[in-house]
Each structure stands twice: as structure tokens, then as C-alpha cells.
Amino acid sequence: MKSKDRNYFKILRAGINTTYQDLGRNNLYHIGIPFSGAMDKRNFQLLNSLLQNDYNSPVIEFAYQGPHLKYFGKDIFFCISGNVSFKIISKEGVIDGNSYQCYLLKNGDEVDIHSTNKSVYGYFSINGTFGVDYYWGSCSINTQAQIGPNNGNKFSKDLEIEIIDINNSFNKRKLDYLGSTIENIRVIKGTNYDYFSNSSQDKFFKESFKITKLSDRMGMRLEGPKIENIVDPNIKSEGLVKGVIQITSAGDPIIMLSDHGTIGGYPKIATVISADYDRLVQLTPGSNIKFKDVSLEDAETLYKLYQMETNNLISQIK
Amino acid sequence: MIKNILNLGDAALYCDFGSDVNQEINSNVIKYFYHIKKLNLKGITNLTPSYNKLIISYDLNIHSFLSLKKKVENIEIKENNKLEKNLIEIPVCCDNDFALDIERVENKLKLKSEIILEKFFSKNYFCYMTGFVAGMPFLGDLDQEMRLKRLETPRVKVPKGSVGITEQFCNIYSFETPGGWNILGNTPQNIFDSSNQSNPNLVNPGDTIKFYRITLDQYNEIKR
């Protein structure tokens, strides 16, 4: 491709944990490969809807601090989802951008994504398609197993992000949305709930836990009252799923997130319900959370409501 | 063969085949795993076989717990369904640089290193499951006198290719990860190959593994 025909971003600053993500890869747990995919699926879905892309189009996910990108090519639009502060730098000057709104980029313009506010993950994409390779049907980068485009590594400075397709019939749209936060994380009791003393079971639901800095796409470590195991600190290793809360030998909860190890040997006290996962992963280290017990039937209903709410937001895009 | 089906959260079935770890129970898990995998049921997003459990993850938009549970309960597995088993030979170098925990193992088992390695290499091992990280096989069973616990403090980084033992099991670290198994050697062979998308794992559940010992020169030759 001649360089003047190319449309691409050059990364001036990579940000903290910047990767390509889509809906992730299925049916690979048995060989040790987790789902991966965008951590916050609602914001992923909203972004592709705003940009009128295919529902599973690749987006760029960042955590805490996003990338600073310089654009080269013909006119395109971009959009950011999540609670994010960013600036658009062009010949006309510098403006502050708003999430859930589409902006025009011309050759030489820059987008500087400063930070996510009171949240962890944000998403960036364009009215078109990034040039990515697919691994087991997904372009999601899993840095732990080094699977995905960019040799399975997070983005680094000077990397060039190719755009292979621009949608010219695109209509600029926006959504008035302030994001959704959560106070209590709802869970279903786990398969090893009875491994823990009655007083610890009580504490698990009555007291609050703090999210520690040892949190990433693989898992979220919490600290709070020690959870006392009265049976065995280990179980025979068995499969894990997203949202499972294991209690380590030290008595601390650890929540499995999208890039988690597929097998684990710590007892499972509970599992976060699917309806609360997107909002759980957005909680920053230092936040306090409380767990609330719900039944399986309620969790299934709450998930349907959550999906309806997402679809409702999509219908409000104008 | 499934004793009980519970829910693991709101989007997975937890199929319990018993509490013991042995090849008979595990073979049942693996039979169910391959059978359900072949059925290619819509809305099944993952199957995770382990020693004595099978976890079936599903898309909540397509299934609910009770309806999928009923479907799985109605699956019939023929007892004479033979498992496909491959014999895989894996070279291991036990040079001092690789056998990170040989002294600890000598002390705990009260056996000389040559005896330990002789015992280790004299057996074939069965693959119970793969996972934790991509491609890592969990193999067994070690002889009674070869069994010991994990390291008291796990290593932050276990080198890729390390071959370790703990309790009745041995494994191969397919990636550099944290881990607490007692390391006896290292294989130059690639255990997980992401470029081979149809079959990235060298070892799959149900396979038989034969380790054979190589020298450092041979190790370097294969690595090259």
C-alpha cells in the first residue's frame, strides 16, 4: 500500500494497558484459554452502535490512562465510551471531548486520552475497521498467554494502528449517558460456601471489602475481614468462570475476571451475577464493595433487565 | 455417571462426577466433555473438564439453568464409548540449571536424586486435564513414595518448559507463570502453539505421556 493511501494512527503515548478487544473467544477453556474480550461489554456495545459498526467490531480498550494518538489519512470519525477525559488537538486548536459523541478527525489531528474518571476501562474506535488478525475467531489481546494481534502484547509507543475500511455512509450520532454505577455487588452463593465458618459467611455479606491495587484483567484482589475456612484451604483443582470469588489460603477474596486462569484450586464462596459484571470491573482500587446474596432465578431476571436497559440506551442514540 | 448438577453463578452448570481423583472418574468426565463438544449445542460458550468436574458455561440469552440442566441430564453416553488416546513422548533435561527443586525433593522424599529421576522417567502418565494457563497439562499418577507437597512459598516466575511434581501429579509449565510445584527439569519442546489453531496443545485430556531424559547438549540442539 502506498503510504499516501494509508489511513492509520501513530501511537505517541501508549497508555497503561491498551489492547484490541472484541467480544472474545469461546469454547477454549478446556485448553486453558479464557474468554478475554472487552471487560465492560455494555460500553463495548454502545461504542460500536454509536459508530454504526458491526456488533463485534474490534475496539481499543484502555485502563486508567489511554493512548495519545496522531492520525494520518482521509477524514474519519471517532468515538469514545466510558467515563473518559480526552482532548482533540487540531490546527483549529485544542478542545475537550465528551464520551458517547462522535468527532471528525483530519490528517494530522491528535486524540489525547488523559484518563478514565472514577472508573477503570474506556473504549476508542472509528467509523470503520482496524486491520487486526484473528485468533480463534477473535482479535482480543490476551497478554498473559500472548494471544492476539501485536503478538499478544499491549500497545507500545510508535506502534501504527492500520485502518482497513472506512464507512462512508456514516451518520454522526450521540448518546446522552452518564454511565451507571453500583453500590452492592450481587452474587450467588458458591459451590464451596459451606467451607467457611458461619461468622465468616455473615461477615462476607455484612462487611465491606476494599479493592486492592493487585487488580487487572485477570482478577481483582480484595481485602477486608479474613474469611475463615473450616474445611480445607484447597479443593481439587477444577474449572473457573468469570465472576467466581475464590478465597485464598490467606482468607482474602479474589474475583476472577475476563483473562482469568481457567482452572483453580481455592474454594469458591460465591459468583458475581452476570448483570453486575460490567459495573464490577469499572470499580477502581481503593473502592469499597459490599456483596448481596440473590437467588439464581433473580439473577436470571436481573440479567434480562440489564440487557433491556442496554438495548434501551442503544435506541436512544440519535 | 454425573452424580449431581449444580449452578456455578448464573451462567454455568457445575457437573459433579464425585470427589475422588482417579482415572476412572476422570475418563467419565472426558467422555462427557468430548460427547457434548461434538453435539455443538447452540449457546454453549465453554466446557471445562477437570479431575472430577465438568463445567458447562452458557449464553444467558439462549439458555436458563433449568432448561440446560434437563438437556444435559438426558444425554446418554454409551459405556463402550472408547476414549481416543495418543502416546506422546516428551524430552526433559534435568541438568542442575533446570532441576530447581531437586535438593528439596531429595530431602522431603529421603531419596537420592538419581533414584528420584529413575522413578520419574520409568512411568507413563495420564493427562487428566489441561488449563490454568494455555496448554498446561495436569498428569498422573506418581508412585506413592514420590509424592510431596507444593513449595511453601510459590515462585513468582516458574520458567517456561519446567516439569514439576506435587502430590500424585506432574505438570509442564507451558508459559512462564507463578507456581508452586517442585521442579525436576525442563523440556525444550513447545507445549502450546498458538499458530496451530486447530490443535494448539501438544497434550490433551486422555493422552498418555512418556517423559525421556536428555542431556544439556541434546536440549540445546532441540531448542535451536
Contacts between the chains, C-beta under 8 A, distances in Angstrom:
chain1	res1	chain2	res2	distance
A	26	B	45	4.6
A	26	B	46	6.3
A	27	B	37	7.7
A	27	B	44	7.3
A	27	B	45	6.6
A	27	B	46	5.7
A	27	B	47	6.9
A	28	B	46	7.3
A	29	B	46	4.1
A	29	B	47	6.7
A	29	B	48	4.3
A	29	B	55	7.7
A	29	B	57	7.1
A	29	B	131	6.8
A	30	B	33	6.6
A	30	B	37	7.9
A	30	B	46	7.6
A	30	B	47	5.7
A	30	B	48	5.9
A	30	B	49	6.0
A	30	B	129	7.8
A	30	B	130	6.8
A	30	B	131	6.9
A	30	B	205	7.2
A	31	B	130	5.5
A	31	B	131	7.0
A	31	B	134	6.3
A	31	B	135	6.3
A	31	B	192	7.9
A	31	B	200	6.3
A	31	B	201	4.9
A	31	B	204	7.7
A	32	B	130	5.6
A	32	B	131	3.9
A	32	B	132	6.1
A	32	B	133	5.4
A	32	B	134	4.2
A	32	B	135	5.6
A	32	B	136	5.7
A	32	B	174	7.5
A	32	B	192	7.6
A	32	B	201	7.9
A	33	B	134	5.1
A	35	B	45	7.5
A	35	B	46	7.4
A	135	B	194	6.5
A	135	B	197	6.9
A	136	B	197	5.9
A	144	B	133	7.0
A	144	B	175	7.7
A	145	B	133	6.2
A	145	B	134	4.3
A	145	B	175	6.5
A	145	B	192	7.8
A	145	B	194	7.5
A	146	B	175	7.8
A	146	B	194	7.3
A	147	B	134	7.2
A	147	B	194	5.4
A	152	B	194	7.5
A	188	B	7	7.0
A	188	B	9	5.6
A	188	B	10	6.0
A	190	B	8	7.5
A	191	B	6	5.9
A	191	B	8	6.1
A	191	B	14	5.6
A	236	B	19	7.6
A	236	B	21	5.6
A	236	B	50	7.4
A	236	B	51	5.1
A	236	B	52	6.5
A	237	B	50	6.0
A	237	B	51	6.8
A	237	B	129	7.8
A	237	B	132	7.6
A	237	B	138	7.0
A	238	B	48	7.7
A	238	B	50	4.2
A	238	B	51	7.1
A	238	B	52	7.7
A	238	B	53	4.3
A	238	B	55	7.1
A	239	B	48	3.0
A	239	B	49	7.6
A	239	B	50	5.5
A	239	B	53	6.5
A	239	B	54	7.7
A	239	B	55	3.7
A	239	B	131	7.5
A	240	B	48	7.7
A	240	B	55	7.9
A	241	B	8	5.8
A	241	B	9	5.9
A	241	B	11	7.0
A	241	B	12	4.8
A	241	B	46	7.7
A	241	B	55	6.6
A	241	B	57	5.6
A	243	B	9	5.6
A	244	B	8	7.0
A	244	B	9	6.8
A	261	B	131	7.5
A	261	B	132	4.6
A	261	B	133	6.3
A	262	B	48	6.1
A	262	B	131	4.0
A	262	B	132	6.2
A	263	B	48	7.3
A	263	B	50	6.1
A	263	B	129	6.8
A	263	B	131	4.1
A	263	B	132	4.5
A	263	B	138	7.8
A	264	B	132	7.4
A	268	B	8	7.3
A	271	B	8	6.1
A	271	B	9	3.1
A	271	B	10	7.4
A	272	B	9	7.2
A	273	B	9	6.9
A	273	B	10	5.3
A	274	B	9	7.4
A	274	B	10	5.4
A	274	B	11	5.4
A	274	B	60	5.6
A	296	B	7	5.4
A	296	B	10	5.9
A	296	B	65	5.8
A	299	B	9	7.7
A	299	B	10	3.8
A	300	B	10	5.9
A	300	B	60	6.8
A	300	B	64	5.6
A	300	B	65	7.2
A	303	B	10	6.5
A	303	B	60	5.1
A	307	B	61	7.1
